[in-house]
Amino acid sequence: MFDNKRKLPTSEWVFIICNTVFLVLFAIVTLYPVLNTVAYSFNDGSDALLGGIHLLPRKFSMKSYNVVVNKEGMLVGAKITVLRTILGTVFSLAANAVLSFILSRKRFVFKSGLSLFWVITMYANGGMIPVMLLYRSLGLTASFWVYVIPGAVSAFNIMVMRTFMAGIPDSFEESAQLDGAGYATIFLKVISPLCKPVYATIALFVAVYQWNSWFDAMLYNRLNPEYTTLQYELMKLLSSVANQGGNGNAGGKTEAAAQTITGITVRSAATVLTMLPIICLYPFLQNYFVTGLTIGGVKE
């Protein structure tokens, strides 16, 4: 009997072993802070002060989550955050896709000038005060739309989508034009179906930004609690816990309750609630995300 299996040389075995060990160590280094935060969030506060918690809670408790969830304004903030994430992602994806399609057309006369204009905005802006004055003059301050309209167009996202669309063979567009299709039909029925990977990538970028953003709520809607966001409310909660030295009665709890709620457990619970929706969303977009980042990177 002959062994048909190819024997790997020693150098390849060494590479496989070293690569496996490196990836395992990298996964441990990456996942440990996340799992440690989850363990602290489910641990009793007074017990967490003793330290020594790694991957599992030592004394299970849900009181930190109760403090975060029951904080005043948290429900309104969650609704506004979900709404701004959905609308912001849809508006941004639609606006960036249309602009990218226009800039990717070879016969568009002003594509170089407009591309340069948007690239400049990536490195220079008017500053915080002029931007606030502009938003106020446009009636965007003290409103929900300040979360959606200003960020609808992103120069970085336009450049990524334009590069992807420019890599699509011209024969697709030419064939559609021979059948009498206009640019709107070409964009909706020819180009867009081929751009699902880059659309998913940009949608994930925008959704993460919208979900995690809190500074605009503090800047433009601090005096309007009906437009507060989840991240802004969590930031205020963490600030109040930090100002109390991490051992105060977070969220206005009694002294007895404060003995089981500390800054580190409240902070961990807020962190878990913040990252949970994005973690749940990412697996559904992973394949598109990887493809969208790699396709178009090599030109023949």
Backbone as CSV, one residue per row, in Angstrom:
resi,resn,N_x,N_y,N_z,CA_x,CA_y,CA_z,C_x,C_y,C_z
1,MET,0.842,-1.204,0.000,0.000,0.000,0.000,0.869,1.243,0.000
2,PHE,0.504,2.186,-0.828,1.251,3.428,-0.919,0.459,4.527,-0.218
3,ASP,1.180,5.340,0.516,0.553,6.462,1.218,0.413,7.624,0.246
4,ASN,-0.847,7.938,-0.133,-1.076,9.004,-1.093,-1.069,10.380,-0.456
5,LYS,-1.034,10.438,0.862,-1.038,11.730,1.541,0.325,12.391,1.399
6,ARG,0.296,13.632,1.003,1.547,14.375,0.841,2.113,14.754,2.196
7,LYS,3.327,14.411,2.447,3.983,14.748,3.702,4.484,16.185,3.649
8,LEU,4.066,16.944,4.624,4.480,18.338,4.670,5.906,18.436,5.165
9,PRO,6.677,19.334,4.583,8.042,19.540,5.084,8.026,20.140,6.483
10,THR,9.138,20.050,7.147,9.241,20.530,8.529,8.941,22.013,8.637
11,SER,9.376,22.798,7.644,9.166,24.243,7.690,7.675,24.589,7.680
12,GLU,6.867,23.830,6.907,5.429,24.102,6.866,4.757,23.708,8.174
13,TRP,5.203,22.613,8.788,4.654,22.219,10.086,4.961,23.271,11.147
14,VAL,6.170,23.796,11.110,6.541,24.845,12.070,5.678,26.084,11.869
15,PHE,5.433,26.452,10.604,4.588,27.616,10.324,3.161,27.388,10.814
16,ILE,2.596,26.197,10.547,1.223,25.904,10.968,1.099,25.961,12.485
17,ILE,2.056,25.383,13.186,2.008,25.377,14.653,2.141,26.792,15.203
18,CYS,3.099,27.545,14.683,3.295,28.920,15.165,2.086,29.790,14.847
19,ASN,1.527,29.607,13.653,0.357,30.398,13.267,-0.846,30.062,14.150
20,THR,-1.041,28.769,14.448,-2.153,28.357,15.308,-2.002,28.919,16.714
21,VAL,-0.795,28.821,17.264,-0.551,29.346,18.608,-0.779,30.854,18.648
22,PHE,-0.312,31.546,17.613,-0.493,33.004,17.578,-1.972,33.375,17.515
23,LEU,-2.752,32.681,16.670,-4.173,32.998,16.542,-4.935,32.688,17.825
24,VAL,-4.569,31.591,18.505,-5.214,31.261,19.777,-4.919,32.329,20.818
25,LEU,-3.657,32.740,20.911,-3.285,33.788,21.867,-3.969,35.113,21.520
26,PHE,-4.054,35.408,20.231,-4.719,36.648,19.809,-6.200,36.621,20.166
27,ALA,-6.844,35.456,19.979,-8.260,35.330,20.336,-8.461,35.496,21.836
28,ILE,-7.550,34.929,22.635,-7.654,35.057,24.093,-7.494,36.511,24.514
29,VAL,-6.489,37.181,23.948,-6.246,38.586,24.297,-7.434,39.457,23.882
30,THR,-8.064,39.110,22.763,-9.194,39.900,22.272,-10.467,39.661,23.069
31,LEU,-10.739,38.408,23.390,-11.999,38.060,24.039,-11.966,38.252,25.552
32,TYR,-10.808,38.153,26.164,-10.764,38.213,27.628,-11.346,39.513,28.198
33,PRO,-10.980,40.708,27.674,-11.581,41.934,28.240,-13.102,41.958,28.135
34,VAL,-13.644,41.409,27.033,-15.099,41.389,26.861,-15.744,40.457,27.880
35,LEU,-15.206,39.242,27.996,-15.764,38.275,28.943,-15.582,38.745,30.386
36,ASN,-14.464,39.402,30.661,-14.234,39.923,32.000,-15.238,41.018,32.356
37,THR,-15.546,41.868,31.379,-16.553,42.918,31.597,-17.924,42.307,31.852
38,VAL,-18.272,41.268,31.099,-19.554,40.586,31.312,-19.601,39.973,32.708
39,ALA,-18.500,39.364,33.139,-18.458,38.755,34.471,-18.652,39.799,35.561
40,TYR,-17.992,40.950,35.426,-18.147,42.012,36.421,-19.566,42.563,36.429
41,SER,-20.187,42.645,35.251,-21.536,43.215,35.185,-22.555,42.354,35.913
42,PHE,-22.322,41.042,35.979,-23.250,40.137,36.660,-22.807,39.817,38.087
43,ASN,-21.783,40.502,38.564,-21.282,40.225,39.904,-21.815,41.245,40.908
44,ASP,-21.898,40.831,42.166,-22.300,41.744,43.228,-21.261,42.852,43.370
45,GLY,-21.728,44.082,43.589,-20.834,45.230,43.602,-19.805,45.201,44.714
46,SER,-20.241,44.945,45.948,-19.308,44.925,47.068,-18.293,43.807,46.927
47,ASP,-18.714,42.676,46.377,-17.789,41.564,46.152,-16.815,41.882,45.025
48,ALA,-17.277,42.656,44.020,-16.398,43.009,42.895,-15.242,43.881,43.335
49,LEU,-15.427,44.643,44.419,-14.346,45.499,44.912,-13.157,44.698,45.405
50,LEU,-13.366,43.437,45.739,-12.272,42.590,46.201,-11.362,42.155,45.064
51,GLY,-11.842,42.296,43.813,-11.044,41.908,42.652,-11.013,40.393,42.485
52,GLY,-10.150,39.932,41.592,-9.991,38.498,41.377,-11.049,37.867,40.510
53,ILE,-11.882,38.668,39.841,-12.909,38.138,38.943,-12.332,38.071,37.533
54,HIS,-12.511,36.938,36.886,-11.914,36.761,35.560,-12.988,36.495,34.501
55,LEU,-13.390,35.252,34.322,-14.327,34.919,33.253,-15.741,34.652,33.757
56,LEU,-15.903,34.385,35.037,-17.208,34.078,35.601,-17.453,34.930,36.834
57,PRO,-18.709,35.368,37.043,-19.007,36.135,38.266,-18.872,35.250,39.498
58,ARG,-18.333,35.824,40.552,-18.136,35.070,41.787,-19.401,35.063,42.651
59,LYS,-20.113,36.180,42.656,-21.360,36.301,43.418,-22.395,36.950,42.502
60,PHE,-23.250,36.126,41.921,-24.158,36.584,40.871,-25.142,37.623,41.400
61,SER,-25.353,38.676,40.598,-26.304,39.729,40.945,-26.714,40.468,39.683
62,MET,-27.990,40.849,39.603,-28.525,41.600,38.470,-28.792,43.053,38.835
63,LYS,-28.368,43.486,40.012,-28.744,44.814,40.492,-28.107,45.930,39.670
64,SER,-26.930,45.696,39.133,-26.299,46.719,38.299,-27.114,46.968,37.036
65,TYR,-27.642,45.891,36.443,-28.493,46.048,35.266,-29.798,46.742,35.637
66,ASN,-30.334,46.465,36.821,-31.548,47.143,37.259,-31.326,48.645,37.391
67,VAL,-30.144,49.030,37.901,-29.832,50.449,38.036,-29.768,51.113,36.663
68,VAL,-29.099,50.449,35.711,-28.933,51.037,34.378,-30.275,51.118,33.657
69,VAL,-31.043,50.038,33.681,-32.301,49.998,32.933,-33.340,50.941,33.530
70,ASN,-33.372,51.050,34.860,-34.396,51.856,35.526,-34.006,53.318,35.695
71,LYS,-32.864,53.712,35.172,-32.468,55.110,35.283,-33.456,56.003,34.541
72,GLU,-33.740,57.148,35.102,-34.673,58.078,34.478,-34.160,58.534,33.114
73,GLY,-35.006,58.486,32.129,-34.654,58.900,30.779,-34.070,57.787,29.927
74,MET,-33.831,56.601,30.512,-33.213,55.521,29.754,-34.143,54.976,28.674
75,LEU,-35.429,54.863,28.979,-36.372,54.337,27.993,-36.514,55.282,26.807
76,VAL,-36.649,56.575,27.096,-36.734,57.567,26.016,-35.442,57.561,25.203
77,GLY,-34.311,57.512,25.889,-33.026,57.486,25.190,-32.876,56.270,24.304
78,ALA,-33.367,55.118,24.771,-33.282,53.905,23.960,-34.129,54.035,22.698
79,LYS,-35.332,54.600,22.827,-36.198,54.783,21.659,-35.564,55.726,20.643
80,ILE,-35.024,56.845,21.131,-34.403,57.807,20.222,-33.173,57.204,19.554
81,THR,-32.398,56.433,20.308,-31.188,55.831,19.748,-31.531,54.811,18.674
82,VAL,-32.517,53.971,18.936,-32.930,52.995,17.926,-33.456,53.707,16.682
83,LEU,-34.260,54.750,16.891,-34.829,55.483,15.755,-33.746,56.182,14.953
84,ARG,-32.786,56.825,15.631,-31.730,57.524,14.905,-30.799,56.543,14.194
85,THR,-30.622,55.370,14.778,-29.774,54.366,14.130,-30.412,53.862,12.847
86,ILE,-31.710,53.591,12.884,-32.400,53.083,11.694,-32.489,54.159,10.614
87,LEU,-33.032,55.331,10.986,-33.193,56.394,9.995,-31.847,56.919,9.520
88,GLY,-30.912,57.095,10.438,-29.595,57.592,10.050,-28.889,56.669,9.086
89,THR,-29.013,55.364,9.315,-28.378,54.395,8.419,-29.035,54.396,7.048
90,VAL,-30.355,54.430,7.012,-31.080,54.411,5.735,-30.795,55.683,4.941
91,PHE,-30.908,56.850,5.587,-30.659,58.115,4.895,-29.218,58.188,4.397
92,SER,-28.281,57.820,5.233,-26.874,57.898,4.856,-26.549,56.945,3.717
93,LEU,-27.073,55.736,3.798,-26.803,54.760,2.742,-27.376,55.223,1.408
94,ALA,-28.596,55.767,1.431,-29.222,56.235,0.189,-28.463,57.421,-0.394
95,ALA,-28.133,58.410,0.436,-27.434,59.605,-0.051,-26.046,59.265,-0.570
96,ASN,-25.293,58.473,0.182,-23.928,58.130,-0.244,-23.936,57.264,-1.492
97,ALA,-24.930,56.381,-1.621,-24.992,55.517,-2.803,-25.269,56.331,-4.065
98,VAL,-26.198,57.271,-3.993,-26.511,58.092,-5.163,-25.314,58.944,-5.562
99,LEU,-24.690,59.603,-4.589,-23.530,60.448,-4.893,-22.360,59.618,-5.426
100,SER,-22.169,58.442,-4.865,-21.074,57.584,-5.331,-21.325,57.109,-6.752
101,PHE,-22.568,56.804,-7.072,-22.895,56.382,-8.441,-22.604,57.499,-9.433
102,ILE,-22.957,58.731,-9.060,-22.702,59.866,-9.954,-21.207,60.054,-10.166
103,LEU,-20.428,59.987,-9.078,-18.984,60.209,-9.178,-18.256,59.066,-9.886
104,SER,-18.848,57.889,-9.906,-18.195,56.745,-10.540,-18.425,56.693,-12.043
105,ARG,-19.322,57.543,-12.578,-19.570,57.537,-14.021,-18.439,58.260,-14.738
106,LYS,-17.864,57.618,-15.719,-16.711,58.169,-16.418,-17.054,59.404,-17.241
107,ARG,-18.311,59.519,-17.652,-18.707,60.656,-18.498,-19.205,61.848,-17.691
108,PHE,-19.163,61.740,-16.369,-19.565,62.869,-15.529,-18.435,63.898,-15.494
109,VAL,-18.705,65.120,-15.967,-17.664,66.128,-16.183,-17.023,66.576,-14.874
110,PHE,-17.801,66.743,-13.820,-17.308,67.348,-12.584,-16.884,66.330,-11.533
111,LYS,-16.647,65.083,-11.919,-16.360,64.071,-10.914,-15.026,64.329,-10.203
112,SER,-14.029,64.828,-10.902,-12.740,65.104,-10.260,-12.842,66.264,-9.279
113,GLY,-13.530,67.322,-9.694,-13.678,68.476,-8.819,-14.486,68.161,-7.570
114,LEU,-15.588,67.423,-7.729,-16.402,67.069,-6.569,-15.672,66.091,-5.655
115,SER,-14.919,65.175,-6.226,-14.145,64.242,-5.405,-13.122,64.992,-4.562
116,LEU,-12.431,65.958,-5.175,-11.463,66.757,-4.434,-12.145,67.572,-3.336
117,PHE,-13.330,68.098,-3.642,-14.067,68.886,-2.655,-14.390,68.053,-1.420
118,TRP,-14.871,66.828,-1.632,-15.230,65.985,-0.484,-13.996,65.486,0.251
119,VAL,-12.918,65.254,-0.453,-11.693,64.827,0.225,-11.180,65.932,1.147
120,ILE,-11.278,67.179,0.719,-10.833,68.308,1.557,-11.627,68.357,2.854
121,THR,-12.919,68.033,2.788,-13.735,68.065,4.016,-13.320,67.003,5.021
122,MET,-12.558,66.009,4.588,-12.069,65.000,5.518,-10.936,65.525,6.381
123,TYR,-10.267,66.597,5.948,-9.101,67.114,6.657,-9.339,68.495,7.259
124,ALA,-10.383,69.173,6.848,-10.622,70.529,7.349,-12.110,70.738,7.549
125,ASN,-12.451,71.455,8.632,-13.848,71.805,8.869,-13.909,73.179,9.518
126,GLY,-15.117,73.699,9.678,-15.282,75.052,10.189,-15.094,75.198,11.679
127,GLY,-15.101,74.101,12.434,-14.967,74.169,13.882,-16.314,73.998,14.567
128,MET,-16.270,73.760,15.870,-17.480,73.428,16.605,-18.471,74.592,16.669
129,ILE,-17.998,75.790,16.981,-18.898,76.938,17.142,-19.549,77.322,15.816
130,PRO,-18.806,77.471,14.713,-19.474,77.763,13.438,-20.485,76.690,13.034
131,VAL,-20.152,75.428,13.317,-21.090,74.353,12.978,-22.360,74.474,13.805
132,MET,-22.218,74.776,15.083,-23.404,74.942,15.925,-24.254,76.122,15.458
133,LEU,-23.606,77.233,15.105,-24.354,78.385,14.594,-25.073,78.040,13.290
134,LEU,-24.423,77.274,12.449,-25.053,76.856,11.193,-26.267,75.981,11.463
135,TYR,-26.120,75.006,12.351,-27.241,74.133,12.678,-28.394,74.930,13.286
136,ARG,-28.068,75.919,14.103,-29.121,76.729,14.712,-29.860,77.539,13.659
137,SER,-29.118,78.094,12.708,-29.765,78.876,11.650,-30.629,78.008,10.748
138,LEU,-30.270,76.729,10.637,-31.057,75.797,9.818,-32.197,75.167,10.599
139,GLY,-32.295,75.471,11.887,-33.366,74.923,12.709,-33.162,73.470,13.102
140,LEU,-31.915,73.018,13.100,-31.634,71.625,13.437,-31.431,71.409,14.932
141,THR,-30.989,72.434,15.647,-30.796,72.274,17.080,-32.147,72.112,17.768
142,ALA,-32.122,71.446,18.914,-33.352,71.159,19.668,-34.356,70.394,18.816
143,SER,-33.859,69.458,18.012,-34.732,68.627,17.184,-34.088,67.266,16.986
144,PHE,-34.889,66.312,16.587,-34.382,64.965,16.341,-33.510,64.909,15.104
145,TRP,-33.790,65.732,14.098,-33.120,65.615,12.804,-31.672,66.055,12.832
146,VAL,-31.221,66.627,13.939,-29.806,66.967,14.047,-28.955,65.701,14.116
147,TYR,-29.583,64.575,14.455,-28.866,63.304,14.496,-28.761,62.646,13.124
148,VAL,-29.639,63.024,12.203,-29.753,62.303,10.934,-29.185,63.095,9.761
149,ILE,-29.638,64.343,9.601,-29.305,65.108,8.396,-27.820,65.467,8.293
150,PRO,-27.171,66.014,9.338,-25.763,66.413,9.177,-24.828,65.265,8.809
151,GLY,-25.130,64.064,9.276,-24.252,62.935,8.975,-24.702,62.081,7.813
152,ALA,-25.653,62.579,7.034,-26.169,61.784,5.922,-25.126,61.561,4.840
153,VAL,-24.229,62.527,4.657,-23.195,62.424,3.626,-21.830,62.359,4.306
154,SER,-21.058,61.347,3.964,-19.712,61.158,4.513,-18.726,61.015,3.366
155,ALA,-17.687,61.822,3.385,-16.696,61.769,2.311,-16.002,60.410,2.253
156,PHE,-15.685,59.849,3.418,-15.023,58.545,3.448,-15.916,57.466,2.835
157,ASN,-17.185,57.448,3.236,-18.102,56.440,2.698,-18.304,56.609,1.198
158,ILE,-18.343,57.860,0.734,-18.492,58.110,-0.699,-17.293,57.569,-1.452
159,MET,-16.088,57.789,-0.946,-14.893,57.312,-1.627,-14.868,55.782,-1.695
160,VAL,-15.275,55.128,-0.603,-15.294,53.666,-0.592,-16.300,53.129,-1.600
161,MET,-17.497,53.687,-1.598,-18.533,53.207,-2.507,-18.222,53.564,-3.952
162,ARG,-17.640,54.737,-4.179,-17.283,55.124,-5.543,-16.238,54.174,-6.107
163,THR,-15.229,53.819,-5.296,-14.195,52.900,-5.755,-14.788,51.538,-6.106
164,PHE,-15.729,51.081,-5.273,-16.373,49.798,-5.538,-17.167,49.849,-6.841
165,MET,-17.956,50.901,-7.037,-18.783,51.008,-8.240,-17.935,51.181,-9.491
166,ALA,-16.817,51.885,-9.356,-15.944,52.074,-10.516,-15.322,50.760,-10.968
167,GLY,-15.242,49.783,-10.076,-14.682,48.483,-10.434,-15.658,47.557,-11.143
168,ILE,-16.923,47.945,-11.213,-17.916,47.138,-11.934,-17.707,47.329,-13.443
169,PRO,-17.646,46.259,-14.218,-17.404,46.394,-15.670,-18.419,47.305,-16.347
170,ASP,-17.940,48.110,-17.285,-18.817,49.023,-18.016,-19.823,48.295,-18.894
171,SER,-19.555,47.026,-19.192,-20.452,46.275,-20.077,-21.845,46.124,-19.478
172,PHE,-21.937,46.102,-18.138,-23.258,46.007,-17.504,-24.095,47.242,-17.826
173,GLU,-23.482,48.407,-17.678,-24.198,49.648,-17.960,-24.509,49.784,-19.440
174,GLU,-23.566,49.423,-20.280,-23.788,49.538,-21.714,-24.905,48.616,-22.186
175,SER,-24.960,47.410,-21.644,-26.030,46.474,-22.022,-27.390,47.009,-21.608
176,ALA,-27.447,47.614,-20.413,-28.715,48.176,-19.952,-29.137,49.359,-20.800
177,GLN,-28.173,50.181,-21.221,-28.501,51.327,-22.062,-28.995,50.883,-23.441
178,LEU,-28.455,49.783,-23.950,-28.931,49.262,-25.233,-30.389,48.812,-25.145
179,ASP,-30.795,48.401,-23.940,-32.186,47.985,-23.734,-33.089,49.158,-23.391
180,GLY,-32.546,50.380,-23.440,-33.343,51.564,-23.202,-33.416,52.007,-21.752
181,ALA,-32.566,51.475,-20.883,-32.603,51.850,-19.469,-31.943,53.199,-19.250
182,GLY,-32.540,54.017,-18.383,-31.940,55.278,-17.999,-31.025,55.092,-16.800
183,TYR,-30.434,56.218,-16.340,-29.478,56.118,-15.240,-30.156,55.682,-13.942
184,ALA,-31.393,56.097,-13.729,-32.104,55.678,-12.524,-32.313,54.165,-12.523
185,THR,-32.713,53.618,-13.659,-32.910,52.172,-13.769,-31.593,51.430,-13.627
186,ILE,-30.547,51.967,-14.236,-29.224,51.332,-14.131,-28.756,51.294,-12.680
187,PHE,-28.973,52.400,-11.968,-28.535,52.465,-10.571,-29.321,51.482,-9.695
188,LEU,-30.643,51.440,-9.883,-31.491,50.641,-9.004,-31.460,49.150,-9.337
189,LYS,-31.398,48.810,-10.636,-31.567,47.411,-11.036,-30.286,46.734,-11.523
190,VAL,-29.251,47.534,-11.796,-28.009,46.939,-12.296,-26.876,47.119,-11.284
191,ILE,-26.607,48.359,-10.884,-25.464,48.647,-10.014,-25.736,48.247,-8.565
192,SER,-26.877,48.654,-8.028,-27.161,48.399,-6.608,-27.160,46.919,-6.236
193,PRO,-27.761,46.019,-7.033,-27.685,44.597,-6.661,-26.256,44.065,-6.587
194,LEU,-25.348,44.647,-7.367,-23.955,44.210,-7.336,-23.177,44.839,-6.185
195,CYS,-23.774,45.823,-5.529,-23.077,46.561,-4.473,-23.513,46.151,-3.071
196,LYS,-24.162,45.001,-2.944,-24.608,44.570,-1.621,-23.464,44.472,-0.608
197,PRO,-22.276,43.959,-0.990,-21.195,43.898,0.006,-20.786,45.266,0.537
198,VAL,-20.594,46.239,-0.351,-20.163,47.553,0.115,-21.301,48.275,0.817
199,TYR,-22.541,48.043,0.401,-23.684,48.622,1.106,-23.745,48.106,2.547
200,ALA,-23.555,46.808,2.723,-23.587,46.231,4.068,-22.441,46.769,4.924
201,THR,-21.277,46.959,4.314,-20.135,47.488,5.047,-20.393,48.907,5.529
202,ILE,-20.862,49.752,4.632,-21.153,51.141,4.999,-22.291,51.206,5.999
203,ALA,-23.298,50.366,5.818,-24.420,50.347,6.761,-23.943,49.993,8.159
204,LEU,-23.011,49.072,8.257,-22.470,48.705,9.572,-21.680,49.856,10.165
205,PHE,-20.862,50.532,9.361,-20.121,51.701,9.837,-21.059,52.758,10.399
206,VAL,-22.080,53.095,9.629,-22.996,54.162,10.029,-23.812,53.754,11.249
207,ALA,-24.277,52.501,11.276,-25.089,52.038,12.399,-24.290,52.066,13.699
208,VAL,-23.026,51.650,13.648,-22.189,51.689,14.847,-21.974,53.124,15.316
209,TYR,-21.741,54.028,14.364,-21.563,55.439,14.727,-22.832,56.006,15.357
210,GLN,-23.971,55.767,14.738,-25.224,56.295,15.258,-25.551,55.700,16.629
211,TRP,-25.297,54.441,16.805,-25.615,53.795,18.071,-24.722,54.300,19.204
212,ASN,-23.459,54.529,18.926,-22.504,54.909,19.968,-22.415,56.416,20.198
213,SER,-23.016,57.210,19.340,-22.853,58.662,19.441,-23.626,59.224,20.628
214,TRP,-22.974,60.101,21.378,-23.618,60.781,22.506,-23.266,62.268,22.559
215,PHE,-22.152,62.654,21.926,-21.683,64.029,22.037,-22.657,64.998,21.383
216,ASP,-23.270,64.601,20.261,-24.216,65.499,19.597,-25.465,65.705,20.449
217,ALA,-25.873,64.685,21.212,-27.011,64.859,22.114,-26.690,65.867,23.213
218,MET,-25.480,65.804,23.748,-25.073,66.755,24.783,-24.927,68.159,24.212
219,LEU,-24.470,68.251,22.973,-24.176,69.552,22.383,-25.429,70.269,21.899
220,TYR,-26.343,69.542,21.283,-27.480,70.179,20.621,-28.814,69.962,21.335
221,ASN,-28.921,68.931,22.170,-30.211,68.622,22.797,-30.086,68.380,24.301
222,ARG,-29.110,69.008,24.923,-28.909,68.790,26.348,-30.110,69.267,27.162
223,LEU,-30.778,70.312,26.712,-31.923,70.873,27.432,-33.252,70.318,26.929
224,ASN,-33.204,69.293,26.102,-34.426,68.707,25.538,-34.448,67.211,25.861
225,PRO,-34.937,66.830,27.025,-34.909,65.416,27.428,-35.693,64.498,26.499
226,GLU,-36.640,65.054,25.731,-37.403,64.195,24.819,-36.563,63.730,23.636
227,TYR,-35.380,64.336,23.429,-34.488,63.935,22.347,-33.177,63.375,22.870
228,THR,-33.150,62.965,24.117,-31.935,62.390,24.672,-31.662,61.033,24.029
229,THR,-30.452,60.536,24.178,-30.068,59.257,23.584,-29.593,58.304,24.676
230,LEU,-29.573,57.047,24.342,-29.172,56.020,25.299,-27.729,56.237,25.762
231,GLN,-26.842,56.521,24.818,-25.434,56.692,25.180,-25.223,57.918,26.058
232,TYR,-25.978,58.977,25.817,-25.859,60.181,26.642,-26.340,59.906,28.064
233,GLU,-27.418,59.149,28.203,-27.917,58.804,29.539,-26.931,57.892,30.259
234,LEU,-26.321,56.962,29.541,-25.317,56.104,30.157,-24.086,56.904,30.559
235,MET,-23.708,57.868,29.735,-22.576,58.723,30.074,-22.848,59.507,31.347
236,LYS,-24.053,60.034,31.493,-24.408,60.773,32.703,-24.410,59.851,33.921
237,LEU,-24.881,58.622,33.740,-24.880,57.666,34.838,-23.464,57.335,35.285
238,LEU,-22.587,57.074,34.319,-21.205,56.754,34.650,-20.498,57.943,35.297
239,SER,-20.826,59.138,34.842,-20.228,60.333,35.436,-20.665,60.500,36.887
240,SER,-21.945,60.239,37.157,-22.438,60.358,38.521,-21.807,59.317,39.433
241,VAL,-21.604,58.110,38.911,-20.948,57.068,39.702,-19.499,57.439,39.974
242,ALA,-18.815,57.974,38.953,-17.412,58.362,39.127,-17.275,59.507,40.119
243,ASN,-18.200,60.456,40.078,-18.138,61.593,41.005,-18.373,61.171,42.449
244,GLN,-19.043,60.022,42.642,-19.284,59.508,43.977,-18.204,58.542,44.417
245,GLY,-17.110,58.508,43.632,-15.994,57.652,44.005,-16.201,56.191,43.707
246,GLY,-17.265,55.884,42.923,-17.500,54.492,42.552,-18.204,53.692,43.623
247,ASN,-18.501,54.277,44.781,-19.129,53.531,45.857,-20.424,54.170,46.330
248,GLY,-20.923,55.184,45.605,-22.118,55.886,46.050,-23.378,55.143,45.696
249,ASN,-24.474,55.731,46.023,-25.753,55.092,45.715,-26.158,55.419,44.293
250,ALA,-25.582,54.693,43.356,-25.803,54.954,41.935,-27.278,54.945,41.626
251,GLY,-27.709,55.986,40.904,-29.097,56.087,40.492,-30.030,56.448,41.624
252,GLY,-29.491,57.015,42.716,-30.342,57.447,43.807,-30.812,56.310,44.686
253,LYS,-30.042,55.205,44.793,-30.441,54.074,45.597,-30.148,54.348,47.074
254,THR,-30.739,53.541,47.933,-30.518,53.685,49.362,-29.130,53.173,49.725
255,GLU,-28.732,53.448,50.940,-27.394,53.027,51.376,-27.274,51.510,51.395
256,ALA,-28.368,50.821,51.771,-28.327,49.360,51.783,-28.135,48.804,50.384
257,ALA,-28.829,49.400,49.423,-28.679,48.930,48.038,-27.324,49.288,47.485
258,ALA,-26.773,50.413,47.931,-25.481,50.845,47.412,-24.372,49.888,47.782
259,GLN,-24.585,49.076,48.815,-23.559,48.128,49.211,-23.395,47.012,48.192
260,THR,-24.360,46.835,47.307,-24.256,45.800,46.287,-24.119,46.391,44.884
261,ILE,-23.973,47.692,44.778,-23.823,48.363,43.488,-22.626,49.299,43.574
262,THR,-21.639,49.082,42.752,-20.452,49.926,42.750,-20.174,50.401,41.335
263,GLY,-19.241,51.325,41.237,-18.952,51.928,39.942,-18.520,50.930,38.900
264,ILE,-17.702,49.960,39.281,-17.168,49.030,38.289,-18.264,48.117,37.740
265,THR,-19.223,47.711,38.583,-20.289,46.839,38.103,-21.297,47.610,37.253
266,VAL,-21.617,48.841,37.657,-22.519,49.665,36.844,-21.880,49.990,35.510
267,ARG,-20.606,50.326,35.527,-19.892,50.626,34.283,-19.852,49.408,33.371
268,SER,-19.644,48.233,33.938,-19.605,47.008,33.134,-20.971,46.695,32.550
269,ALA,-22.025,46.869,33.355,-23.378,46.616,32.855,-23.731,47.575,31.727
270,ALA,-23.365,48.846,31.881,-23.629,49.821,30.814,-22.855,49.473,29.552
271,THR,-21.625,48.996,29.712,-20.815,48.617,28.553,-21.431,47.436,27.815
272,VAL,-21.900,46.447,28.556,-22.507,45.263,27.935,-23.777,45.648,27.180
273,LEU,-24.626,46.470,27.793,-25.853,46.894,27.123,-25.551,47.720,25.882
274,THR,-24.454,48.453,25.896,-24.079,49.283,24.756,-23.625,48.454,23.564
275,MET,-22.802,47.442,23.839,-22.215,46.690,22.723,-23.070,45.516,22.278
276,LEU,-24.071,45.120,23.064,-24.859,43.929,22.744,-25.574,44.022,21.392
277,PRO,-26.283,45.122,21.066,-26.982,45.163,19.767,-26.038,45.059,18.570
278,ILE,-24.879,45.707,18.637,-23.939,45.649,17.520,-23.357,44.252,17.383
279,ILE,-23.081,43.597,18.517,-22.565,42.231,18.468,-23.596,41.290,17.840
280,CYS,-24.869,41.509,18.145,-25.926,40.676,17.559,-26.103,40.949,16.070
281,LEU,-25.843,42.177,15.644,-26.025,42.550,14.241,-24.874,42.087,13.362
282,TYR,-23.657,42.102,13.898,-22.469,41.856,13.078,-22.459,40.489,12.393
283,PRO,-22.848,39.370,13.059,-22.784,38.072,12.367,-23.598,38.020,11.083
284,PHE,-24.702,38.763,11.021,-25.540,38.742,9.818,-24.888,39.519,8.662
285,LEU,-23.961,40.413,8.985,-23.319,41.227,7.955,-21.853,40.857,7.756
286,GLN,-21.385,39.818,8.435,-19.956,39.514,8.424,-19.441,39.206,7.028
287,ASN,-20.147,38.332,6.314,-19.679,37.949,4.978,-19.646,39.147,4.041
288,TYR,-20.714,39.956,4.056,-20.745,41.161,3.234,-19.670,42.138,3.679
289,PHE,-19.454,42.221,4.996,-18.485,43.174,5.544,-17.079,42.876,5.036
290,VAL,-16.668,41.612,5.112,-15.328,41.229,4.660,-15.184,41.432,3.163
291,THR,-16.200,41.021,2.393,-16.150,41.185,0.939,-16.110,42.648,0.542
292,GLY,-16.889,43.470,1.224,-16.933,44.900,0.895,-15.629,45.608,1.151
293,LEU,-14.853,45.119,2.122,-13.573,45.744,2.415,-12.474,45.304,1.469
294,THR,-12.622,44.116,0.862,-11.545,43.575,0.046,-11.762,43.768,-1.443
295,ILE,-13.017,43.656,-1.917,-13.268,43.813,-3.355,-12.975,45.239,-3.788
296,GLY,-12.295,45.380,-4.871,-11.938,46.709,-5.372,-10.595,47.175,-4.865
297,GLY,-9.985,46.420,-3.952,-8.700,46.831,-3.437,-7.562,46.549,-4.399
298,VAL,-7.781,45.580,-5.316,-6.773,45.230,-6.311,-7.312,45.546,-7.689
299,LYS,-6.576,46.292,-8.430,-6.958,46.652,-9.804,-6.100,45.904,-10.798
300,GLU,-6.747,45.366,-11.822,-5.991,44.658,-12.870,-5.667,45.609,-14.014
